[in-house]
Amino acid sequence: MSKRFGRGMLVSVLSSEISLVLTPLQIYTFGIASTIGIPCIIALGILIREFGFKRAISLTGISIIYGILFAGLIWRIISIF
C-alpha cells in the first residue's frame, strides 16, 4: 500500500465526510500511524530481497508496532492540551 492511498481508503470505508465519524485528533493520529508504521509493498519486497522473508516480516511488524505506539504517544500528548 502506498502511503498516499491511506486517506483515500479511509474516505471510501467511512464516508466522504470523515469529520462526522472521526475527530480532528483521530484523523491526525491516523496520519501519523500510517506514515510511520505502514511500509509500502515495494519497501516490503526490497526488505525480503535484502534480508530474507523472516527478517523482513519481523522488521515490518516492528515498524507497525512502532507507528502505533508513536501515534498513541502523540495522541496522549495532544489530548492533554
mmCIF file of the N, C-alpha and C atoms, coordinates in Angstrom:
data_MODEL
# 
_entry.id   MODEL 
# 
loop_
_atom_site.group_PDB 
_atom_site.id 
_atom_site.type_symbol 
_atom_site.label_atom_id 
_atom_site.label_alt_id 
_atom_site.label_comp_id 
_atom_site.label_asym_id 
_atom_site.label_entity_id 
_atom_site.label_seq_id 
_atom_site.pdbx_PDB_ins_code 
_atom_site.Cartn_x 
_atom_site.Cartn_y 
_atom_site.Cartn_z 
_atom_site.occupancy 
_atom_site.B_iso_or_equiv 
_atom_site.pdbx_formal_charge 
_atom_site.auth_seq_id 
_atom_site.auth_comp_id 
_atom_site.auth_asym_id 
_atom_site.auth_atom_id 
_atom_site.pdbx_PDB_model_num 
ATOM 1   N N  . MET A 1 1  ? 0.844   -1.174  0.000  1.00 0.00 ? 1  MET A N  1 
ATOM 2   C CA . MET A 1 1  ? 0.000   0.000   0.000  1.00 0.00 ? 1  MET A CA 1 
ATOM 3   C C  . MET A 1 1  ? 0.890   1.238   0.000  1.00 0.00 ? 1  MET A C  1 
ATOM 4   N N  . SER A 1 2  ? 0.598   2.127   -0.857 1.00 0.00 ? 2  SER A N  1 
ATOM 5   C CA . SER A 1 2  ? 1.316   3.388   -0.883 1.00 0.00 ? 2  SER A CA 1 
ATOM 6   C C  . SER A 1 2  ? 0.770   4.285   0.219  1.00 0.00 ? 2  SER A C  1 
ATOM 7   N N  . LYS A 1 3  ? 1.633   5.071   0.805  1.00 0.00 ? 3  LYS A N  1 
ATOM 8   C CA . LYS A 1 3  ? 1.209   5.929   1.909  1.00 0.00 ? 3  LYS A CA 1 
ATOM 9   C C  . LYS A 1 3  ? 0.168   6.954   1.480  1.00 0.00 ? 3  LYS A C  1 
ATOM 10  N N  . ARG A 1 4  ? 0.206   7.369   0.234  1.00 0.00 ? 4  ARG A N  1 
ATOM 11  C CA . ARG A 1 4  ? -0.733  8.393   -0.208 1.00 0.00 ? 4  ARG A CA 1 
ATOM 12  C C  . ARG A 1 4  ? -2.143  7.854   -0.393 1.00 0.00 ? 4  ARG A C  1 
ATOM 13  N N  . PHE A 1 5  ? -2.294  6.525   -0.447 1.00 0.00 ? 5  PHE A N  1 
ATOM 14  C CA . PHE A 1 5  ? -3.621  5.950   -0.593 1.00 0.00 ? 5  PHE A CA 1 
ATOM 15  C C  . PHE A 1 5  ? -4.318  5.751   0.750  1.00 0.00 ? 5  PHE A C  1 
ATOM 16  N N  . GLY A 1 6  ? -3.638  5.976   1.853  1.00 0.00 ? 6  GLY A N  1 
ATOM 17  C CA . GLY A 1 6  ? -4.231  5.780   3.172  1.00 0.00 ? 6  GLY A CA 1 
ATOM 18  C C  . GLY A 1 6  ? -5.462  6.629   3.402  1.00 0.00 ? 6  GLY A C  1 
ATOM 19  N N  . ARG A 1 7  ? -5.389  7.900   3.061  1.00 0.00 ? 7  ARG A N  1 
ATOM 20  C CA . ARG A 1 7  ? -6.534  8.794   3.244  1.00 0.00 ? 7  ARG A CA 1 
ATOM 21  C C  . ARG A 1 7  ? -7.674  8.408   2.319  1.00 0.00 ? 7  ARG A C  1 
ATOM 22  N N  . GLY A 1 8  ? -7.349  8.071   1.088  1.00 0.00 ? 8  GLY A N  1 
ATOM 23  C CA . GLY A 1 8  ? -8.384  7.671   0.137  1.00 0.00 ? 8  GLY A CA 1 
ATOM 24  C C  . GLY A 1 8  ? -9.126  6.428   0.583  1.00 0.00 ? 8  GLY A C  1 
ATOM 25  N N  . MET A 1 9  ? -8.390  5.474   1.131  1.00 0.00 ? 9  MET A N  1 
ATOM 26  C CA . MET A 1 9  ? -9.036  4.265   1.629  1.00 0.00 ? 9  MET A CA 1 
ATOM 27  C C  . MET A 1 9  ? -9.895  4.571   2.841  1.00 0.00 ? 9  MET A C  1 
ATOM 28  N N  . LEU A 1 10 ? -9.431  5.468   3.702  1.00 0.00 ? 10 LEU A N  1 
ATOM 29  C CA . LEU A 1 10 ? -10.213 5.853   4.868  1.00 0.00 ? 10 LEU A CA 1 
ATOM 30  C C  . LEU A 1 10 ? -11.511 6.523   4.449  1.00 0.00 ? 10 LEU A C  1 
ATOM 31  N N  . VAL A 1 11 ? -11.454 7.388   3.459  1.00 0.00 ? 11 VAL A N  1 
ATOM 32  C CA . VAL A 1 11 ? -12.653 8.062   2.963  1.00 0.00 ? 11 VAL A CA 1 
ATOM 33  C C  . VAL A 1 11 ? -13.620 7.057   2.357  1.00 0.00 ? 11 VAL A C  1 
ATOM 34  N N  . SER A 1 12 ? -13.119 6.101   1.592  1.00 0.00 ? 12 SER A N  1 
ATOM 35  C CA . SER A 1 12 ? -14.009 5.138   0.951  1.00 0.00 ? 12 SER A CA 1 
ATOM 36  C C  . SER A 1 12 ? -14.651 4.192   1.956  1.00 0.00 ? 12 SER A C  1 
ATOM 37  N N  . VAL A 1 13 ? -13.969 3.897   3.051  1.00 0.00 ? 13 VAL A N  1 
ATOM 38  C CA . VAL A 1 13 ? -14.533 2.999   4.056  1.00 0.00 ? 13 VAL A CA 1 
ATOM 39  C C  . VAL A 1 13 ? -15.552 3.720   4.929  1.00 0.00 ? 13 VAL A C  1 
ATOM 40  N N  . LEU A 1 14 ? -15.223 4.912   5.398  1.00 0.00 ? 14 LEU A N  1 
ATOM 41  C CA . LEU A 1 14 ? -16.103 5.607   6.336  1.00 0.00 ? 14 LEU A CA 1 
ATOM 42  C C  . LEU A 1 14 ? -17.221 6.363   5.629  1.00 0.00 ? 14 LEU A C  1 
ATOM 43  N N  . SER A 1 15 ? -16.886 7.275   4.824  1.00 0.00 ? 15 SER A N  1 
ATOM 44  C CA . SER A 1 15 ? -17.814 8.073   4.015  1.00 0.00 ? 15 SER A CA 1 
ATOM 45  C C  . SER A 1 15 ? -17.018 9.248   3.480  1.00 0.00 ? 15 SER A C  1 
ATOM 46  N N  . SER A 1 16 ? -17.664 10.095  2.724  1.00 0.00 ? 16 SER A N  1 
ATOM 47  C CA . SER A 1 16 ? -16.938 11.254  2.206  1.00 0.00 ? 16 SER A CA 1 
ATOM 48  C C  . SER A 1 16 ? -16.735 12.313  3.285  1.00 0.00 ? 16 SER A C  1 
ATOM 49  N N  . GLU A 1 17 ? -17.536 12.282  4.312  1.00 0.00 ? 17 GLU A N  1 
ATOM 50  C CA . GLU A 1 17 ? -17.413 13.234  5.421  1.00 0.00 ? 17 GLU A CA 1 
ATOM 51  C C  . GLU A 1 17 ? -16.733 12.557  6.607  1.00 0.00 ? 17 GLU A C  1 
ATOM 52  N N  . ILE A 1 18 ? -15.423 12.574  6.603  1.00 0.00 ? 18 ILE A N  1 
ATOM 53  C CA . ILE A 1 18 ? -14.668 11.932  7.682  1.00 0.00 ? 18 ILE A CA 1 
ATOM 54  C C  . ILE A 1 18 ? -14.919 12.635  9.007  1.00 0.00 ? 18 ILE A C  1 
ATOM 55  N N  . SER A 1 19 ? -15.114 13.949  8.961  1.00 0.00 ? 19 SER A N  1 
ATOM 56  C CA . SER A 1 19 ? -15.267 14.719  10.194 1.00 0.00 ? 19 SER A CA 1 
ATOM 57  C C  . SER A 1 19 ? -16.532 14.355  10.956 1.00 0.00 ? 19 SER A C  1 
ATOM 58  N N  . LEU A 1 20 ? -17.486 13.687  10.323 1.00 0.00 ? 20 LEU A N  1 
ATOM 59  C CA . LEU A 1 20 ? -18.679 13.235  11.036 1.00 0.00 ? 20 LEU A CA 1 
ATOM 60  C C  . LEU A 1 20 ? -18.407 11.975  11.847 1.00 0.00 ? 20 LEU A C  1 
ATOM 61  N N  . VAL A 1 21 ? -17.368 11.233  11.477 1.00 0.00 ? 21 VAL A N  1 
ATOM 62  C CA . VAL A 1 21 ? -17.061 9.962   12.124 1.00 0.00 ? 21 VAL A CA 1 
ATOM 63  C C  . VAL A 1 21 ? -15.865 10.080  13.064 1.00 0.00 ? 21 VAL A C  1 
ATOM 64  N N  . LEU A 1 22 ? -14.846 10.820  12.640 1.00 0.00 ? 22 LEU A N  1 
ATOM 65  C CA . LEU A 1 22 ? -13.617 10.946  13.417 1.00 0.00 ? 22 LEU A CA 1 
ATOM 66  C C  . LEU A 1 22 ? -13.390 12.392  13.837 1.00 0.00 ? 22 LEU A C  1 
ATOM 67  N N  . THR A 1 23 ? -12.768 12.551  14.991 1.00 0.00 ? 23 THR A N  1 
ATOM 68  C CA . THR A 1 23 ? -12.379 13.884  15.435 1.00 0.00 ? 23 THR A CA 1 
ATOM 69  C C  . THR A 1 23 ? -11.104 14.295  14.704 1.00 0.00 ? 23 THR A C  1 
ATOM 70  N N  . PRO A 1 24 ? -10.792 15.588  14.682 1.00 0.00 ? 24 PRO A N  1 
ATOM 71  C CA . PRO A 1 24 ? -9.532  16.006  14.048 1.00 0.00 ? 24 PRO A CA 1 
ATOM 72  C C  . PRO A 1 24 ? -8.300  15.349  14.670 1.00 0.00 ? 24 PRO A C  1 
ATOM 73  N N  . LEU A 1 25 ? -8.333  15.121  15.974 1.00 0.00 ? 25 LEU A N  1 
ATOM 74  C CA . LEU A 1 25 ? -7.210  14.455  16.634 1.00 0.00 ? 25 LEU A CA 1 
ATOM 75  C C  . LEU A 1 25 ? -7.061  13.017  16.144 1.00 0.00 ? 25 LEU A C  1 
ATOM 76  N N  . GLN A 1 26 ? -8.176  12.315  15.950 1.00 0.00 ? 26 GLN A N  1 
ATOM 77  C CA . GLN A 1 26 ? -8.113  10.948  15.440 1.00 0.00 ? 26 GLN A CA 1 
ATOM 78  C C  . GLN A 1 26 ? -7.604  10.913  13.997 1.00 0.00 ? 26 GLN A C  1 
ATOM 79  N N  . ILE A 1 27 ? -8.011  11.869  13.194 1.00 0.00 ? 27 ILE A N  1 
ATOM 80  C CA . ILE A 1 27 ? -7.534  11.939  11.813 1.00 0.00 ? 27 ILE A CA 1 
ATOM 81  C C  . ILE A 1 27 ? -6.027  12.197  11.795 1.00 0.00 ? 27 ILE A C  1 
ATOM 82  N N  . TYR A 1 28 ? -5.566  13.101  12.639 1.00 0.00 ? 28 TYR A N  1 
ATOM 83  C CA . TYR A 1 28 ? -4.135  13.407  12.732 1.00 0.00 ? 28 TYR A CA 1 
ATOM 84  C C  . TYR A 1 28 ? -3.351  12.178  13.193 1.00 0.00 ? 28 TYR A C  1 
ATOM 85  N N  . THR A 1 29 ? -3.871  11.474  14.199 1.00 0.00 ? 29 THR A N  1 
ATOM 86  C CA . THR A 1 29 ? -3.212  10.278  14.706 1.00 0.00 ? 29 THR A CA 1 
ATOM 87  C C  . THR A 1 29 ? -3.149  9.191   13.639 1.00 0.00 ? 29 THR A C  1 
ATOM 88  N N  . PHE A 1 30 ? -4.223  9.031   12.881 1.00 0.00 ? 30 PHE A N  1 
ATOM 89  C CA . PHE A 1 30 ? -4.218  8.067   11.776 1.00 0.00 ? 30 PHE A CA 1 
ATOM 90  C C  . PHE A 1 30 ? -3.147  8.421   10.750 1.00 0.00 ? 30 PHE A C  1 
ATOM 91  N N  . GLY A 1 31 ? -3.016  9.691   10.454 1.00 0.00 ? 31 GLY A N  1 
ATOM 92  C CA . GLY A 1 31 ? -1.991  10.129  9.506  1.00 0.00 ? 31 GLY A CA 1 
ATOM 93  C C  . GLY A 1 31 ? -0.593  9.803   9.983  1.00 0.00 ? 31 GLY A C  1 
ATOM 94  N N  . ILE A 1 32 ? -0.343  10.016  11.264 1.00 0.00 ? 32 ILE A N  1 
ATOM 95  C CA . ILE A 1 32 ? 0.974   9.700   11.822 1.00 0.00 ? 32 ILE A CA 1 
ATOM 96  C C  . ILE A 1 32 ? 1.227   8.200   11.781 1.00 0.00 ? 32 ILE A C  1 
ATOM 97  N N  . ALA A 1 33 ? 0.248   7.415   12.224 1.00 0.00 ? 33 ALA A N  1 
ATOM 98  C CA . ALA A 1 33 ? 0.427   5.963   12.262 1.00 0.00 ? 33 ALA A CA 1 
ATOM 99  C C  . ALA A 1 33 ? 0.626   5.386   10.868 1.00 0.00 ? 33 ALA A C  1 
ATOM 100 N N  . SER A 1 34 ? -0.127  5.868   9.896  1.00 0.00 ? 34 SER A N  1 
ATOM 101 C CA . SER A 1 34 ? 0.012   5.316   8.547  1.00 0.00 ? 34 SER A CA 1 
ATOM 102 C C  . SER A 1 34 ? 1.302   5.776   7.877  1.00 0.00 ? 34 SER A C  1 
ATOM 103 N N  . THR A 1 35 ? 1.767   6.958   8.200  1.00 0.00 ? 35 THR A N  1 
ATOM 104 C CA . THR A 1 35 ? 3.012   7.441   7.609  1.00 0.00 ? 35 THR A CA 1 
ATOM 105 C C  . THR A 1 35 ? 4.224   6.728   8.188  1.00 0.00 ? 35 THR A C  1 
ATOM 106 N N  . ILE A 1 36 ? 4.243   6.538   9.481  1.00 0.00 ? 36 ILE A N  1 
ATOM 107 C CA . ILE A 1 36 ? 5.409   5.939   10.127 1.00 0.00 ? 36 ILE A CA 1 
ATOM 108 C C  . ILE A 1 36 ? 5.355   4.418   10.104 1.00 0.00 ? 36 ILE A C  1 
ATOM 109 N N  . GLY A 1 37 ? 4.193   3.856   10.351 1.00 0.00 ? 37 GLY A N  1 
ATOM 110 C CA . GLY A 1 37 ? 4.143   2.434   10.648 1.00 0.00 ? 37 GLY A CA 1 
ATOM 111 C C  . GLY A 1 37 ? 3.822   1.484   9.539  1.00 0.00 ? 37 GLY A C  1 
ATOM 112 N N  . ILE A 1 38 ? 3.315   1.934   8.407  1.00 0.00 ? 38 ILE A N  1 
ATOM 113 C CA . ILE A 1 38 ? 2.892   1.003   7.372  1.00 0.00 ? 38 ILE A CA 1 
ATOM 114 C C  . ILE A 1 38 ? 3.847   1.094   6.184  1.00 0.00 ? 38 ILE A C  1 
ATOM 115 N N  . PRO A 1 39 ? 4.688   0.084   6.008  1.00 0.00 ? 39 PRO A N  1 
ATOM 116 C CA . PRO A 1 39 ? 5.584   0.122   4.847  1.00 0.00 ? 39 PRO A CA 1 
ATOM 117 C C  . PRO A 1 39 ? 4.817   -0.211  3.565  1.00 0.00 ? 39 PRO A C  1 
ATOM 118 N N  . CYS A 1 40 ? 5.227   0.365   2.459  1.00 0.00 ? 40 CYS A N  1 
ATOM 119 C CA . CYS A 1 40 ? 4.564   0.074   1.189  1.00 0.00 ? 40 CYS A CA 1 
ATOM 120 C C  . CYS A 1 40 ? 5.019   -1.290  0.679  1.00 0.00 ? 40 CYS A C  1 
ATOM 121 N N  . ILE A 1 41 ? 4.314   -1.816  -0.294 1.00 0.00 ? 41 ILE A N  1 
ATOM 122 C CA . ILE A 1 41 ? 4.609   -3.143  -0.821 1.00 0.00 ? 41 ILE A CA 1 
ATOM 123 C C  . ILE A 1 41 ? 5.994   -3.181  -1.467 1.00 0.00 ? 41 ILE A C  1 
ATOM 124 N N  . ILE A 1 42 ? 6.384   -2.104  -2.111 1.00 0.00 ? 42 ILE A N  1 
ATOM 125 C CA . ILE A 1 42 ? 7.709   -2.062  -2.740 1.00 0.00 ? 42 ILE A CA 1 
ATOM 126 C C  . ILE A 1 42 ? 8.805   -2.157  -1.678 1.00 0.00 ? 42 ILE A C  1 
ATOM 127 N N  . ALA A 1 43 ? 8.639   -1.423  -0.582 1.00 0.00 ? 43 ALA A N  1 
ATOM 128 C CA . ALA A 1 43 ? 9.622   -1.490  0.504  1.00 0.00 ? 43 ALA A CA 1 
ATOM 129 C C  . ALA A 1 43 ? 9.660   -2.887  1.110  1.00 0.00 ? 43 ALA A C  1 
ATOM 130 N N  . LEU A 1 44 ? 8.504   -3.521  1.245  1.00 0.00 ? 44 LEU A N  1 
ATOM 131 C CA . LEU A 1 44 ? 8.469   -4.880  1.776  1.00 0.00 ? 44 LEU A CA 1 
ATOM 132 C C  . LEU A 1 44 ? 9.197   -5.847  0.840  1.00 0.00 ? 44 LEU A C  1 
ATOM 133 N N  . GLY A 1 45 ? 9.007   -5.680  -0.455 1.00 0.00 ? 45 GLY A N  1 
ATOM 134 C CA . GLY A 1 45 ? 9.717   -6.523  -1.420 1.00 0.00 ? 45 GLY A CA 1 
ATOM 135 C C  . GLY A 1 45 ? 11.221  -6.349  -1.347 1.00 0.00 ? 45 GLY A C  1 
ATOM 136 N N  . ILE A 1 46 ? 11.659  -5.118  -1.184 1.00 0.00 ? 46 ILE A N  1 
ATOM 137 C CA . ILE A 1 46 ? 13.098  -4.855  -1.064 1.00 0.00 ? 46 ILE A CA 1 
ATOM 138 C C  . ILE A 1 46 ? 13.641  -5.449  0.228  1.00 0.00 ? 46 ILE A C  1 
ATOM 139 N N  . LEU A 1 47 ? 12.884  -5.327  1.318  1.00 0.00 ? 47 LEU A N  1 
ATOM 140 C CA . LEU A 1 47 ? 13.316  -5.923  2.584  1.00 0.00 ? 47 LEU A CA 1 
ATOM 141 C C  . LEU A 1 47 ? 13.439  -7.439  2.463  1.00 0.00 ? 47 LEU A C  1 
ATOM 142 N N  . ILE A 1 48 ? 12.486  -8.066  1.783  1.00 0.00 ? 48 ILE A N  1 
ATOM 143 C CA . ILE A 1 48 ? 12.547  -9.517  1.605  1.00 0.00 ? 48 ILE A CA 1 
ATOM 144 C C  . ILE A 1 48 ? 13.778  -9.898  0.790  1.00 0.00 ? 48 ILE A C  1 
ATOM 145 N N  . ARG A 1 49 ? 14.059  -9.153  -0.256 1.00 0.00 ? 49 ARG A N  1 
ATOM 146 C CA . ARG A 1 49 ? 15.214  -9.460  -1.099 1.00 0.00 ? 49 ARG A CA 1 
ATOM 147 C C  . ARG A 1 49 ? 16.534  -9.236  -0.360 1.00 0.00 ? 49 ARG A C  1 
ATOM 148 N N  . GLU A 1 50 ? 16.599  -8.206  0.454  1.00 0.00 ? 50 GLU A N  1 
ATOM 149 C CA . GLU A 1 50 ? 17.849  -7.878  1.147  1.00 0.00 ? 50 GLU A CA 1 
ATOM 150 C C  . GLU A 1 50 ? 18.091  -8.741  2.385  1.00 0.00 ? 50 GLU A C  1 
ATOM 151 N N  . PHE A 1 51 ? 17.033  -8.980  3.175  1.00 0.00 ? 51 PHE A N  1 
ATOM 152 C CA . PHE A 1 51 ? 17.217  -9.626  4.472  1.00 0.00 ? 51 PHE A CA 1 
ATOM 153 C C  . PHE A 1 51 ? 16.620  -11.024 4.580  1.00 0.00 ? 51 PHE A C  1 
ATOM 154 N N  . GLY A 1 52 ? 15.816  -11.431 3.624  1.00 0.00 ? 52 GLY A N  1 
ATOM 155 C CA . GLY A 1 52 ? 15.126  -12.712 3.733  1.00 0.00 ? 52 GLY A CA 1 
ATOM 156 C C  . GLY A 1 52 ? 13.717  -12.508 4.283  1.00 0.00 ? 52 GLY A C  1 
ATOM 157 N N  . PHE A 1 53 ? 12.887  -13.531 4.075  1.00 0.00 ? 53 PHE A N  1 
ATOM 158 C CA . PHE A 1 53 ? 11.467  -13.402 4.403  1.00 0.00 ? 53 PHE A CA 1 
ATOM 159 C C  . PHE A 1 53 ? 11.220  -13.207 5.898  1.00 0.00 ? 53 PHE A C  1 
ATOM 160 N N  . LYS A 1 54 ? 11.832  -14.051 6.740  1.00 0.00 ? 54 LYS A N  1 
ATOM 161 C CA . LYS A 1 54 ? 11.556  -13.982 8.179  1.00 0.00 ? 54 LYS A CA 1 
ATOM 162 C C  . LYS A 1 54 ? 11.977  -12.645 8.776  1.00 0.00 ? 54 LYS A C  1 
ATOM 163 N N  . ARG A 1 55 ? 13.151  -12.190 8.416  1.00 0.00 ? 55 ARG A N  1 
ATOM 164 C CA . ARG A 1 55 ? 13.634  -10.922 8.977  1.00 0.00 ? 55 ARG A CA 1 
ATOM 165 C C  . ARG A 1 55 ? 12.828  -9.739  8.438  1.00 0.00 ? 55 ARG A C  1 
ATOM 166 N N  . ALA A 1 56 ? 12.419  -9.797  7.177  1.00 0.00 ? 56 ALA A N  1 
ATOM 167 C CA . ALA A 1 56 ? 11.612  -8.723  6.600  1.00 0.00 ? 56 ALA A CA 1 
ATOM 168 C C  . ALA A 1 56 ? 10.252  -8.635  7.286  1.00 0.00 ? 56 ALA A C  1 
ATOM 169 N N  . ILE A 1 57 ? 9.645   -9.783  7.568  1.00 0.00 ? 57 ILE A N  1 
ATOM 170 C CA . ILE A 1 57 ? 8.353   -9.779  8.263  1.00 0.00 ? 57 ILE A CA 1 
ATOM 171 C C  . ILE A 1 57 ? 8.518   -9.247  9.680  1.00 0.00 ? 57 ILE A C  1 
ATOM 172 N N  . SER A 1 58 ? 9.597   -9.624  10.358 1.00 0.00 ? 58 SER A N  1 
ATOM 173 C CA . SER A 1 58 ? 9.809   -9.112  11.715 1.00 0.00 ? 58 SER A CA 1 
ATOM 174 C C  . SER A 1 58 ? 10.071  -7.607  11.702 1.00 0.00 ? 58 SER A C  1 
ATOM 175 N N  . LEU A 1 59 ? 10.830  -7.118  10.718 1.00 0.00 ? 59 LEU A N  1 
ATOM 176 C CA . LEU A 1 59 ? 11.057  -5.672  10.606 1.00 0.00 ? 59 LEU A CA 1 
ATOM 177 C C  . LEU A 1 59 ? 9.759   -4.928  10.301 1.00 0.00 ? 59 LEU A C  1 
ATOM 178 N N  . THR A 1 60 ? 8.916   -5.519  9.467  1.00 0.00 ? 60 THR A N  1 
ATOM 179 C CA . THR A 1 60 ? 7.622   -4.907  9.165  1.00 0.00 ? 60 THR A CA 1 
ATOM 180 C C  . THR A 1 60 ? 6.749   -4.866  10.411 1.00 0.00 ? 60 THR A C  1 
ATOM 181 N N  . GLY A 1 61 ? 6.734   -5.951  11.172 1.00 0.00 ? 61 GLY A N  1 
ATOM 182 C CA . GLY A 1 61 ? 5.967   -5.976  12.420 1.00 0.00 ? 61 GLY A CA 1 
ATOM 183 C C  . GLY A 1 61 ? 6.457   -4.939  13.412 1.00 0.00 ? 61 GLY A C  1 
ATOM 184 N N  . ILE A 1 62 ? 7.760   -4.818  13.537 1.00 0.00 ? 62 ILE A N  1 
ATOM 185 C CA . ILE A 1 62 ? 8.335   -3.811  14.429 1.00 0.00 ? 62 ILE A CA 1 
ATOM 186 C C  . ILE A 1 62 ? 7.961   -2.410  13.961 1.00 0.00 ? 62 ILE A C  1 
ATOM 187 N N  . SER A 1 63 ? 7.993   -2.188  12.662 1.00 0.00 ? 63 SER A N  1 
ATOM 188 C CA . SER A 1 63 ? 7.630   -0.880  12.114 1.00 0.00 ? 63 SER A CA 1 
ATOM 189 C C  . SER A 1 63 ? 6.172   -0.538  12.397 1.00 0.00 ? 63 SER A C  1 
ATOM 190 N N  . ILE A 1 64 ? 5.285   -1.508  12.246 1.00 0.00 ? 64 ILE A N  1 
ATOM 191 C CA . ILE A 1 64 ? 3.863   -1.275  12.521 1.00 0.00 ? 64 ILE A CA 1 
ATOM 192 C C  . ILE A 1 64 ? 3.647   -0.989  14.002 1.00 0.00 ? 64 ILE A C  1 
ATOM 193 N N  . ILE A 1 65 ? 4.279   -1.770  14.865 1.00 0.00 ? 65 ILE A N  1 
ATOM 194 C CA . ILE A 1 65 ? 4.146   -1.545  16.312 1.00 0.00 ? 65 ILE A CA 1 
ATOM 195 C C  . ILE A 1 65 ? 4.701   -0.180  16.691 1.00 0.00 ? 65 ILE A C  1 
ATOM 196 N N  . TYR A 1 66 ? 5.857   0.188   16.132 1.00 0.00 ? 66 TYR A N  1 
ATOM 197 C CA . TYR A 1 66 ? 6.448   1.499   16.398 1.00 0.00 ? 66 TYR A CA 1 
ATOM 198 C C  . TYR A 1 66 ? 5.508   2.620   15.961 1.00 0.00 ? 66 TYR A C  1 
ATOM 199 N N  . GLY A 1 67 ? 4.921   2.494   14.787 1.00 0.00 ? 67 GLY A N  1 
ATOM 200 C CA . GLY A 1 67 ? 3.994   3.517   14.297 1.00 0.00 ? 67 GLY A CA 1 
ATOM 201 C C  . GLY A 1 67 ? 2.781   3.672   15.193 1.00 0.00 ? 67 GLY A C  1 
ATOM 202 N N  . ILE A 1 68 ? 2.223   2.544   15.641 1.00 0.00 ? 68 ILE A N  1 
ATOM 203 C CA . ILE A 1 68 ? 1.053   2.598   16.524 1.00 0.00 ? 68 ILE A CA 1 
ATOM 204 C C  . ILE A 1 68 ? 1.425   3.209   17.866 1.00 0.00 ? 68 ILE A C  1 
ATOM 205 N N  . LEU A 1 69 ? 2.553   2.797   18.432 1.00 0.00 ? 69 LEU A N  1 
ATOM 206 C CA . LEU A 1 69 ? 2.974   3.346   19.726 1.00 0.00 ? 69 LEU A CA 1 
ATOM 207 C C  . LEU A 1 69 ? 3.286   4.835   19.635 1.00 0.00 ? 69 LEU A C  1 
ATOM 208 N N  . PHE A 1 70 ? 3.972   5.244   18.571 1.00 0.00 ? 70 PHE A N  1 
ATOM 209 C CA . PHE A 1 70 ? 4.305   6.657   18.406 1.00 0.00 ? 70 PHE A CA 1 
ATOM 210 C C  . PHE A 1 70 ? 3.042   7.494   18.213 1.00 0.00 ? 70 PHE A C  1 
ATOM 211 N N  . ALA A 1 71 ? 2.110   7.001   17.401 1.00 0.00 ? 71 ALA A N  1 
ATOM 212 C CA . ALA A 1 71 ? 0.847   7.718   17.196 1.00 0.00 ? 71 ALA A CA 1 
ATOM 213 C C  . ALA A 1 71 ? 0.050   7.789   18.495 1.00 0.00 ? 71 ALA A C  1 
ATOM 214 N N  . GLY A 1 72 ? 0.069   6.718   19.274 1.00 0.00 ? 72 GLY A N  1 
ATOM 215 C CA . GLY A 1 72 ? -0.607  6.733   20.571 1.00 0.00 ? 72 GLY A CA 1 
ATOM 216 C C  . GLY A 1 72 ? 0.009   7.732   21.529 1.00 0.00 ? 72 GLY A C  1 
ATOM 217 N N  . LEU A 1 73 ? 1.332   7.813   21.520 1.00 0.00 ? 73 LEU A N  1 
ATOM 218 C CA . LEU A 1 73 ? 2.022   8.790   22.362 1.00 0.00 ? 73 LEU A CA 1 
ATOM 219 C C  . LEU A 1 73 ? 1.665   10.211  21.949 1.00 0.00 ? 73 LEU A C  1 
ATOM 220 N N  . ILE A 1 74 ? 1.666   10.483  20.653 1.00 0.00 ? 74 ILE A N  1 
ATOM 221 C CA . ILE A 1 74 ? 1.280   11.808  20.157 1.00 0.00 ? 74 ILE A CA 1 
ATOM 222 C C  . ILE A 1 74 ? -0.159  12.119  20.538 1.00 0.00 ? 74 ILE A C  1 
ATOM 223 N N  . TRP A 1 75 ? -1.053  11.125  20.403 1.00 0.00 ? 75 TRP A N  1 
ATOM 224 C CA . TRP A 1 75 ? -2.464  11.323  20.763 1.00 0.00 ? 75 TRP A CA 1 
ATOM 225 C C  . TRP A 1 75 ? -2.594  11.682  22.245 1.00 0.00 ? 75 TRP A C  1 
ATOM 226 N N  . ARG A 1 76 ? -1.861  10.964  23.098 1.00 0.00 ? 76 ARG A N  1 
ATOM 227 C CA . ARG A 1 76 ? -1.910  11.259  24.542 1.00 0.00 ? 76 ARG A CA 1 
ATOM 228 C C  . ARG A 1 76 ? -1.403  12.666  24.844 1.00 0.00 ? 76 ARG A C  1 
ATOM 229 N N  . ILE A 1 77 ? -0.307  13.047  24.228 1.00 0.00 ? 77 ILE A N  1 
ATOM 230 C CA . ILE A 1 77 ? 0.271   14.368  24.484 1.00 0.00 ? 77 ILE A CA 1 
ATOM 231 C C  . ILE A 1 77 ? -0.665  15.467  24.006 1.00 0.00 ? 77 ILE A C  1 
ATOM 232 N N  . ILE A 1 78 ? -1.205  15.328  22.796 1.00 0.00 ? 78 ILE A N  1 
ATOM 233 C CA . ILE A 1 78 ? -2.093  16.365  22.260 1.00 0.00 ? 78 ILE A CA 1 
ATOM 234 C C  . ILE A 1 78 ? -3.409  16.414  23.017 1.00 0.00 ? 78 ILE A C  1 
ATOM 235 N N  . SER A 1 79 ? -3.925  15.266  23.460 1.00 0.00 ? 79 SER A N  1 
ATOM 236 C CA . SER A 1 79 ? -5.213  15.265  24.159 1.00 0.00 ? 79 SER A CA 1 
ATOM 237 C C  . SER A 1 79 ? -5.127  15.918  25.535 1.00 0.00 ? 79 SER A C  1 
ATOM 238 N N  . ILE A 1 80 ? -3.929  16.061  26.079 1.00 0.00 ? 80 ILE A N  1 
ATOM 239 C CA . ILE A 1 80 ? -3.771  16.764  27.356 1.00 0.00 ? 80 ILE A CA 1 
ATOM 240 C C  . ILE A 1 80 ? -4.123  18.236  27.188 1.00 0.00 ? 80 ILE A C  1 
ATOM 241 N N  . PHE A 1 81 ? -3.745  18.795  26.048 1.00 0.00 ? 81 PHE A N  1 
ATOM 242 C CA . PHE A 1 81 ? -3.988  20.208  25.802 1.00 0.00 ? 81 PHE A CA 1 
ATOM 243 C C  . PHE A 1 81 ? -5.339  20.369  25.194 1.00 0.00 ? 81 PHE A C  1 
# 
